[in-house]
Amino acid sequence: MLLQAYIDKLDPDERFILNEDDGTFLMCFSDWRVLFNNVNIALDFPELWTGVRFQGKWDEFCCGGTPVNGKEPMLTEWARNPQYLIEVLKVP
């Protein structure tokens, strides 16, 4: 299977087990484009790199996912989610 061959080539700390109930899921890009209009990126930089790390989590004071009904109080709870703005610049 092509997907398993790809997973096997990943660094050991990035590998995952197909069909494991661990929250990992895969979907084709064309489906992703229909369902989502934002992307959140998390990079795990090697310890020898210099960088800034931010950490956030969902807890009893904020909710996960996007607000499905678009009404209060869900919008207020969603706004409390950890959020970070990044800018990616293309180097000429």
N, C-alpha and C positions, 0 to 999 in steps of 0.2 A: 504494500500500500504506500503510495506517495507521501501521504501525510505522516505516517509512522517513520518513514525514512528521513523526512525533514526534522521531526522531533528528535530522532537519534543523533542528528548532526549538531543540535544545540549544545551550548555549554551545559555541564551537568546541573548547575543551579537554575537553569532556565527550562529544563525538561519537565514534561508533565505526562501523566498517564491518560490516554484516551478513555473516555467514558467514565472517568473517576468522578465521584460526586464531591468535587472540591471547589465548585464555583467557576471553574474554567469552562468556557464555551467557545465554539467556533461558528462563524457564519460567513457566507460568501459576501464579497464587497458590494455587489449590486443590491443585496437585501439590506446591508448596513446603511447604504446611501438613502434608501427609502425611509428607514426608521429613525435615523439620527441626523442631526444637523450640527452637532458639536462633538469634539473629541477631547478627552483628557489624557494627558501623557504623563507617565511616571518613568523616570530613568533611575536605574540603580547604578550609580557611578562607582567604579572601583575605588577602594580606599586610598590608593596612591594619587588620585586626581584631586585637584582643588575645586571646590564647588560649594554651593549653598544648598542645604537640604531643608525642606519644609515637611512637617508631618501634621496630618489631620486624621480625624476619625469620626465615625458616626457614633453617637451615644444617645442617652435619653433626652437630650436637649435639641437634637437635630434629626432629620429624617434622611433616609437613603433614597436614591433614585430621583426622578423628576416628578413634580406635582402633577398628578393625573387629572384632577378636576379644575386646576387653575384658580381655585378660590381660597380665601382665608379659612382656617388658619394654616392650611397646607403650604401656601406660598411663604408664609412667615417662617415655618419650620424649615422649609427647603432653603431659604435665604441664609439660615444659620449653618448650612453645610460648609465644611472646609472648602475654600475656593481660592485658586491662585491664577493670576494672569501671567502668561508667558508670551514672549515675542521671539519668533524665530526669524533670524535675518539670513538672507542668502548672501554668501560671500562671493564677490565678483571674480 
